[in-house]
């Protein structure tokens, strides 16, 4: 004969279940990763990445990151005509809608094969990275329509301090930053229509609080190919220019479905122990199976009200990796 539990017993079991469920909070550590937050709507001339909140170009000219800035910020707040350099979808480098929202950044990954001219974008993270922990970086790029070339070596470097360079007058060139990035994509990206995802994971040394995106490899060691549809003449016809959007950095953690528990028929319990703040960049995804009895099979912590004993499986994924865990909810007939 099956043992029956009363409501008091069920309540005690539920309290123990919640007490053993430790919620962890994490989020995209890149501030304004989709470039939607503006300081000011970009105007003419181009090179106004500093108008995207938290972002700047790591070049200090005459003591200012504004005077020497050439990396671009594009936003639909401008009239989208070919004459407006910083508009969305139409701008001085082609036609492209944002991957998310109405804004994105842009840099020259290779400018006329010149080793003395590179563009980068940099931002301070929301918090310092912790030594020994793994992180997943993801962002999207798209080759500008006016580019006559495509390049590889799109990279990202994480540092404890800004990687500011200081060109000496009278030059206005953005000097190449020759360092070893934690993330380096060696594929040549030539798609002018679709956004291409760049991903990579790394283990932090500890204390990193800045991210810089660009090409950190010499022109000699960078692969460059000609592509069709570029501008007819001018520097753009032999350069590789890329739009950038949806920059995301999240800590990689293992899926945690929660501790096995017992419920009375008709009651419910909250599954999962990891909760991630909602962000405009969907950096982490969740998939629970089976979906029956769940309030939502695609959130971190759904409510479960199974009609019979059920084992739920959680798959938690980032752009870099995924992990799986399970939890068994035993359903008993209660008085």
C-alpha positions in Angstrom: 0.0 0.0 0.0 1.4 3.4 -1.0 2.4 5.7 1.8 0.3 8.9 1.9 1.6 12.3 2.9 -0.4 15.1 4.5 -0.2 18.8 3.5 2.1 19.7 6.5 4.7 17.2 5.3 4.4 18.5 1.8 5.0 22.1 3.0 8.1 21.1 5.0 9.5 19.3 1.9 8.8 22.4 -0.2 10.7 24.6 2.3 13.7 22.3 2.3 13.7 22.3 -1.5 13.7 26.1 -1.7 16.4 26.4 1.0 18.7 24.1 -1.0 18.2 26.1 -4.2 20.8 28.9 -4.2 20.1 31.4 -6.9 23.1 32.8 -8.8 22.9 36.0 -10.7 24.9 36.8 -13.9 24.4 39.0 -16.9 26.1 40.3 -20.0 29.2 42.0 -18.7 29.5 44.3 -21.8 27.8 47.5 -21.1 25.6 48.7 -24.0 26.6 45.7 -26.1 24.0 46.4 -28.7 25.0 50.1 -29.0 21.4 51.2 -28.4 22.2 53.7 -25.6 23.4 57.0 -27.0 25.2 60.0 -25.6 24.2 62.0 -28.7 22.9 61.0 -32.1 25.9 60.7 -34.4 26.4 63.5 -36.9 28.8 64.3 -39.7 31.7 63.7 -39.9 31.9 60.0 -39.1 34.2 58.5 -36.4 31.8 59.1 -33.4 31.9 55.8 -31.6 32.1 57.9 -28.4 28.5 58.8 -28.9 27.6 55.2 -28.1 27.4 55.1 -24.3 30.4 53.4 -22.6 32.3 52.9 -25.9 35.3 54.8 -27.3 38.2 54.3 -29.7 41.5 53.6 -27.8 43.5 56.5 -29.3 44.4 59.5 -27.3 45.2 62.5 -29.6 46.2 65.7 -27.9 44.8 64.2 -24.6 41.4 63.3 -26.0 39.7 60.1 -27.3 37.3 62.3 -29.2 39.8 64.4 -31.3 41.5 61.3 -32.7 38.4 59.1 -33.1 37.7 57.5 -36.5 35.8 54.4 -35.4 32.2 54.8 -36.3 28.8 54.7 -34.6 25.6 54.1 -36.7 22.1 54.8 -35.4 18.7 55.1 -37.1 18.1 58.4 -35.2 19.7 59.9 -38.3 17.8 60.3 -41.6 18.7 57.0 -43.5 20.0 58.4 -46.7 23.3 57.8 -48.5 24.4 61.3 -47.7 24.3 60.6 -43.9 27.4 58.7 -42.9 26.1 57.4 -39.5 22.6 56.3 -40.4 20.8 52.9 -40.2 20.2 51.1 -42.5 21.8 53.4 -45.1 25.2 54.9 -44.3 28.6 55.8 -45.7 29.7 52.2 -45.8 26.6 50.5 -47.3 23.2 49.3 -46.3 22.6 47.1 -43.2 19.9 46.8 -40.6 21.0 46.3 -37.0 21.2 42.8 -35.7 19.4 44.0 -32.6 17.6 47.3 -32.3 18.5 50.3 -34.4 22.3 50.8 -33.9 25.7 49.3 -34.3 29.4 50.2 -34.5 31.9 50.0 -37.4 35.7 49.7 -37.8 38.3 49.3 -40.5 39.8 45.9 -39.9 42.3 46.5 -42.8 42.7 49.9 -44.2 44.5 49.9 -47.6 46.8 47.2 -46.3 48.5 49.8 -44.1 50.2 48.5 -41.0 50.1 52.0 -39.5 46.3 52.4 -39.7 43.9 50.3 -37.7 40.6 51.0 -36.0 39.4 49.6 -32.7 36.5 50.0 -30.3 36.8 49.6 -26.6 34.5 49.6 -23.5 34.8 49.1 -19.8 33.1 46.0 -18.4 30.4 46.2 -15.7 32.8 44.3 -13.4 36.3 42.8 -13.2 36.7 39.3 -14.5 37.6 36.7 -11.8 40.7 34.6 -12.0 40.2 31.0 -13.1 36.7 31.4 -14.3 35.7 30.8 -17.9 33.8 33.3 -20.0 32.1 33.2 -23.4 32.3 36.1 -25.8 30.0 36.5 -28.7 29.4 39.3 -31.2 28.2 39.7 -34.8 30.0 41.3 -37.7 29.0 42.2 -41.3 31.3 43.4 -44.2 30.3 46.8 -45.4 29.0 47.1 -49.0 31.7 49.6 -50.0 34.5 47.2 -49.0 36.6 45.9 -51.9 38.4 43.4 -49.6 37.6 41.0 -46.9 39.9 40.0 -44.0 40.4 37.6 -41.2 41.8 38.1 -37.7 38.8 39.8 -36.1 39.8 39.6 -32.4 39.0 40.7 -28.9 41.4 41.6 -26.1 40.6 41.8 -22.4 42.9 43.9 -20.3 43.1 45.3 -16.8 43.6 48.8 -18.1 42.7 50.6 -21.4 45.0 49.9 -24.4 45.1 53.5 -25.3 47.7 54.5 -28.0 49.2 57.9 -28.2 50.1 59.0 -31.8 52.5 61.9 -32.1 51.6 65.0 -34.0 51.3 65.7 -36.9 50.1 62.2 -37.7 46.5 61.3 -37.1 47.0 57.6 -37.9 45.5 55.0 -35.6 48.5 52.9 -34.8 48.2 49.1 -34.9 48.0 47.4 -31.5 50.2 44.3 -31.6 49.1 42.1 -28.7 47.8 38.6 -28.4 44.0 38.7 -28.1 42.1 36.1 -26.0 39.6 35.7 -28.9 40.8 35.5 -32.5 38.7 34.4 -35.5 41.1 33.3 -38.3 38.2 32.9 -40.9 37.9 35.4 -43.7 34.5 37.1 -43.3 33.1 38.2 -46.6 29.3 38.2 -46.1 27.8 41.6 -47.0 24.2 40.5 -46.5 24.0 38.5 -43.3 25.4 39.0 -39.8 28.2 36.6 -39.0 28.6 35.3 -35.4 32.0 35.4 -33.8 32.4 33.3 -30.6 35.2 32.2 -28.3 35.8 31.2 -24.7 38.7 31.9 -22.4 39.8 31.6 -18.8 40.4 34.9 -17.1 43.6 35.8 -15.4 41.8 38.1 -13.0 41.3 41.8 -12.9 40.4 42.3 -16.6 37.9 45.1 -17.0 38.2 46.4 -20.5 37.3 44.8 -23.9 38.9 46.0 -27.2 37.7 44.7 -30.6 39.7 44.8 -33.8 42.7 43.3 -35.6 45.7 42.8 -33.4 47.8 40.9 -36.0 50.3 42.4 -38.5 49.2 43.0 -42.1 51.8 40.4 -43.1 50.0 37.8 -41.1 46.5 38.8 -42.0 44.8 37.2 -44.9 43.1 39.6 -47.3 41.0 38.8 -50.4 39.3 40.9 -53.0 35.5 40.8 -53.0 32.9 42.0 -55.5 30.6 45.0 -55.2 33.0 47.4 -53.5 33.3 51.1 -54.1 34.6 52.2 -57.5 38.0 53.7 -56.5 39.2 55.3 -53.3 40.5 53.8 -50.1 37.3 51.7 -49.5 37.9 49.8 -52.8 41.0 48.1 -51.2 39.9 48.0 -47.6 37.9 45.7 -45.3 35.4 47.5 -43.2 33.1 45.7 -40.7 29.9 46.6 -38.8 29.7 45.2 -35.3 26.6 44.5 -33.1 25.4 42.5 -30.1 28.6 42.2 -28.1 28.1 39.8 -25.2 30.3 38.4 -22.4 28.9 35.9 -19.9 30.5 33.6 -17.4 30.2 30.0 -18.3 28.5 28.0 -15.6 27.1 24.5 -15.5 23.4 23.9 -15.8 21.7 23.3 -12.4 18.2 21.9 -12.6 17.9 21.9 -8.8 17.5 19.2 -6.1 15.1 16.3 -6.5 12.0 16.9 -4.5 8.6 15.5 -3.6 5.2 17.2 -4.1 1.6 16.5 -3.4 -0.5 16.0 -6.5 -1.8 19.5 -7.6 1.1 21.4 -6.1 4.0 23.1 -7.9 7.7 23.8 -7.4 10.2 26.1 -9.0 12.9 24.4 -11.0 16.5 25.6 -11.6 19.0 27.4 -9.5 20.5 29.8 -12.0 18.7 33.0 -12.9 20.0 35.4 -15.5 18.8 39.0 -15.9 17.0 39.7 -19.2 19.2 41.5 -21.6 18.8 42.9 -25.1 21.5 40.4 -26.2 20.1 36.9 -25.6 23.4 35.5 -24.3 22.1 32.4 -22.6 19.3 30.0 -23.6 17.4 27.4 -21.6 15.5 24.3 -22.8 13.6 22.0 -20.4 12.3 18.6 -21.5 9.6 17.3 -21.2 7.7 20.6 -21.5 4.5 19.1 -20.0 3.6 20.5 -16.6 6.0 23.5 -16.9 4.9 27.2 -16.9 7.6 27.9 -19.6 10.1 25.4 -21.0 12.5 28.2 -22.1 13.3 30.2 -19.0 15.8 29.6 -16.3 13.4 28.9 -13.4 10.0 27.7 -14.5 7.2 26.5 -12.3 6.6 22.7 -12.5 3.2 21.1 -11.7 3.5 17.5 -13.0 0.6 15.1 -12.7 2.9 12.2 -12.1 6.5 11.6 -11.1 8.7 13.2 -13.8 12.4 13.8 -14.4 13.0 17.1 -16.1 16.2 17.7 -18.1 17.7 21.2 -18.5 20.0 22.2 -21.3 21.7 25.5 -20.7 23.5 27.0 -23.7 25.7 30.0 -24.5 27.2 30.8 -27.9 30.3 28.9 -26.9 29.0 25.7 -25.1 26.2 23.9 -23.4 25.6 21.7 -20.4 22.8 19.5 -19.1 21.4 18.6 -15.7 18.2 16.9 -14.4 15.8 17.0 -11.5 13.2 14.4 -10.5 9.8 15.6 -9.1 8.1 12.8 -7.2 4.3 13.3 -7.1 2.5 11.6 -4.2 -1.2 11.4 -3.3 -1.6 13.6 -0.2 -4.5 13.9 2.2 
